[in-house]
């Protein structure tokens, strides 16, 4: 419990720093905050009213505290484009991105973990070179380019899978049925390429390090089967591999803007892309803040799970 409280305490200043940066976004753009929320033909009286309504007449620290208090209660303001509460735009997008990121992370981990173990146990052989090459290619290929290639092959040429959208008839919400799952296949493959490469290389390095440890030689000397030795090796390598997987999951939550745009997947990346082009600052602020806080929370959870798998971490 002490370790958990200490790690939680470390996460608090990081989260506050994230909120400060997100709040500052409205002042870092080329347009004045008041001009961004006011109509083009606003009169001086209306500008004065909006200035008071949005709190722009107060000092910056007070504005930040007001914004933080509202954001903590789920009130991120109103979208400048749709005039709907930001939270109503944000929650469905987070749900859609979370579904895609979890699917892609699960796919990447299941493939990469197996490839990393096989590469490590065949160190220097043809399988090691092959799987290492696959990992390098996965890390090097831009996911938006891979998205276009997948669409050309499986949607245009072979007509096997849908090219765009989250479901049939232009659906913008997720549902657990075959039609919606078919729409998820291509974007999940596209954004899982980089995690496959990173997790494969991480797994290979960790397994090789474990195989060089004295306890592995001792287990073999006692006549323990290779399968049981593999279990011990994997368990000792698991914390580092898990950390890499958790970080990749966090990256997928906020780093799939281009893939979601290519596939018209209405997640946070798609929402961010629209907010940037429409200069919808409240949407931009809220989306970046929530994704960044998710990343901080994921790192905290991964850290705690690592500690559960390897209690020695608590002493470091």
N, C-alpha and C positions, 0 to 999 in steps of 0.2 A: 504493500500500500504506500509506503514511504517513497519507493521508486516511482510509482505511478504519479503521486502528487508532485514530485520533483520535475518529472517530464512534462506534466500538465502546466506547471509554473513556468517552465522554459517556453512553452508554446504561446503563452499569453502575450508577451511583448512582440512576438512575431506576428500574431494575429492583429494586434493594434497597429503595428507598422503597415500591414497590408491595408487596413481600413484607411489609414492616413493617405497612403498613395492613391487609393481609389477615390477618396474624397477630393484629392488634388487634381484629378483628371479634368474636372470641370473648369479649372483655372489654367491648365496647361495647353488647351486647345487654342486655335487661332481666333476663335470667336469669344467675345465677352459672355459670361454666364447669363446675364440678363438678356442679351440679344438672342441667345440660343433658345430661351423659353418664351420670348415675347413675339407676337405677330409682327410681320414686316410693316404693317400700317398702324402700329400701336401709337396712341397719343401720349403726350407727356404725363397726363394724369394716369393713364393705364400703366405706363412704365413705372411710375411711383408706386402704384398699388401692387404690381407684381414684385417689385423690389422688396416691399415689406412682407408680402405673402410667402416668398421663397427665402426670406431671411438674409438677403444680400446686403441689408443695411446694418447688419451686426458685424462685429470683429470676426476674423477667420477662426480663431479657437472656439468661439461660441457657435459659429455656423457648423463646425465639425462636430461638436458635442450634440447639437440638435439633430444633425444628420445621423450620427451614430446611434442616438437613442431611438430615433424612428426606425432605422434599419434593424436594430436589435428586436424590434417588435414586428418586423416584416413589412414595414412601410418604407418602400424605396421611391415613393413619389408616383408620378403619372407619366406614361410614355408620351413624348412630344409628338409622335406620329399617329398612334392609334387612339390616344387620349384614354387609354385603359390603365388601371393600376399596374405598375411594373411587375408586381408579384404574380399577377394573373398571366403575364407573358412569360415569366421566368420559370415558374414551377413545371409546366408541361415540357419546356425545353430541357430542364435539368433531368427530368424523368427519362426523356428520349435519349439524351446523351449518356446517362448512367446505364441504360439498357445496352446501348451499343458498346460502351467502354467495357462493361463487364463481360459481354460476349467475346469481344476481341481479346481481352486479357486472358480469359479462360482458354481460348483457342491458342493464343501465343504461348502461354505457360505449358500447356499439354504437349505442344510440338517442341518447343525449345528445351524443356527439361529432358525429354527423351533424347534429343539430338546432342545436348551437352554431355549427358552421361555416356552415350555411345562414342562420342568423339574422344572423351577422356580415356575410356577403356581401350580405345584403339589409337592411342597417342602415336603420332608419326606415321600412321598407316594411311591407306587410301580413304577409308571412311572418315578419319579425322580431317584430312585435307578437304574432302567433299563437304562435310558439315560446317567446317570453318568457312569455306567459300560461300556456302548458303547464308551463314550469319553475316559475312561482310556485305554480300549483295543486299540482304534485307535492311541493313543499316544505311546503305548508300542510296537506295532507290527512293526518290521523292514520292511520298504517298499520294499526292495529287496526280502525278504522272501514272503511277500504278493504277489509280482509280480509272483514269481514262482508258488505259490499256485493257483493264478488266471489262469495262463497258463495251469496248470495241469487239472483244473476243466473245464474251458470254451473252451479251445482250443484243449486239448488232449482227455478228456473224453467225453464231450458233443459236441465237434466240432461245436461250435456256433460262435466263434469269432477267427480272425487270431491271431497268437501268436507273430509274429515279423514283423518288418518293418513299414513303414509309409503308404504304399499303395500297390496295386497289382503290380506284376511283378518287385518287388524290387525297387519301387519308393523311391527316397530320397527327394522329394519335396512335399509340401502340396497342396491339391486341395479340393475344397468344393464339394464333391460328397459322395454318400453313401459308396462306397468302402473305401475311406480314413477315413471317420468318424468311420467305424467299426474298423479300426486299432487303433483309438484313445481311444476307450472305456476302454480297460483293463489298459493301462498305466495311464490314467486320474484317474481311480478308485484307482490304487495302490498308486499314490503320493498324493491323496486327503485324505487318511486315517488319517495322523497326523494332518493336518489342521482341519479336522472335529472334532477331539478330543479337540484341543486347543480352537477353536472358540466356541464349545459347552460349555465348562467349563467357558470361558470368558463371554459368553452371559448369562449363568445361574447366575454367580456371580453378573453381572451388573444389571440384572432384579431384583434379590433378594434385592440388595441394593436400587434400585429405589422404590420397593414396600414397603420398610421400611421408606421411606421419608414422611414427614408430608403432602406434597402437594397431595399425593395419597389419604390419609385419607380425606383431604378436598374435593377432587373431588368426592369421594364416598358419602360424607355427603351432597353434593349439588344435589345428585341424578343423576349424569352423568352415562351413560351406561358403562358396563365393556369394551365394544369394544372401546369407546372413551378414557377411562382411559388407555387401553392397548396402544393406539396410543401415548399418552403422555409419558408413561413409556418407550416405545421403542425408541422414539425420544431422550429422555435423556440418554438412554444407548447406542445409536448408535455411538457416537464418539469413545468410548473405543473399542467397537466391530469392528468398521471400522479400528482402528489402528492395532488391532490384525490380521485382515484379510489382511491388506496391508503388514504387516511384513511377514505373511505366504506366500503371493505372491512373495515377494522378496526372501524368502528362496527357494521357488520352482524353481525360475529362475536359482539358482546356486547349489541347493541341490538335484537334481534329477539325479546325475551321474550314480548311480547303476541301477536305474529304466530304464533310457534311454539305458544303456548298455544291460540290460536283454531283452528289447523289440526291440533292434536295432533301436531306435528312434534317427535319426541323428540330435540331437540338440546340445546345448553347453556342456551338460554333456557327451554325446558320444564323442564330439570333444576333451574335456579335457582328457577323459580316453585314447584316442588314442595318444594325445600329450604327456602324462606322459610316456606311454610305449615306444614311439618312441623318447623320449627326444627332442621333437620339441619345443624348448624354445620360439621362437617368437609366435607360436600359444598359448602356455601356458600363456605367458605374456599378450597378447592381450585379451584372453578370460576372464582371471581373472580380468583384469582392467575394461573391459566393464561391466561384471556382477556386480562388486563391485560398479561402478558408477551408474548402474541401481538401485541398492539397495538404495544408497544415494538419488537418484532422487525420488524413490517411497516413501521413508520416508518423504521427503519434501512435496510431493503431498498430502500424507495422513495427514500430519500436517496441511496443508492449508485447506483441506476439513473438518477436525475436527473443525477448527476455524470457518469455514462457518456454520457448524451445531450448534456449541456452541460458540457464540462470547465471553463468559466469559473467554475462554482460553487465549485470547489476553492480559488479565490483569495479567496473571500469569507469 
